[in-house]
Amino acid sequence: MHCSGLILTLDPDASLRAATVARLARWPGLTLGERTERRIAAALEAEHASAALDALEALRATPGVVHVDVVFAEVSAPCAAEQFP
């Protein structure tokens, strides 16, 4: 399991920010935390590294998300698909 702590910077437009927060609230594996006007803390959980990277890229491409900072990353246990011989 991979867990990342994120800071998402949102668009300056208030209506776009509201739509973006609503979309992020339904995002699988993403838990939203405290929010200031344009920034929101979030935790992202994924089963394996490639899923975490894919989710980060998708978040970066989400309309209304201006920037994604990864401020924390943890791997609690490697998945079988990630173990090397």
Buried (B, 14 or more C-beta within 10 A) or exposed (E): EBBBBBBBBBBEEEEBBEBBBEEBEEBEBBEBEEBEEBBBBBBBBBEBBEBBEEBBEEBEEBEBBBEBEEEEEEEEEEBEEEEEE
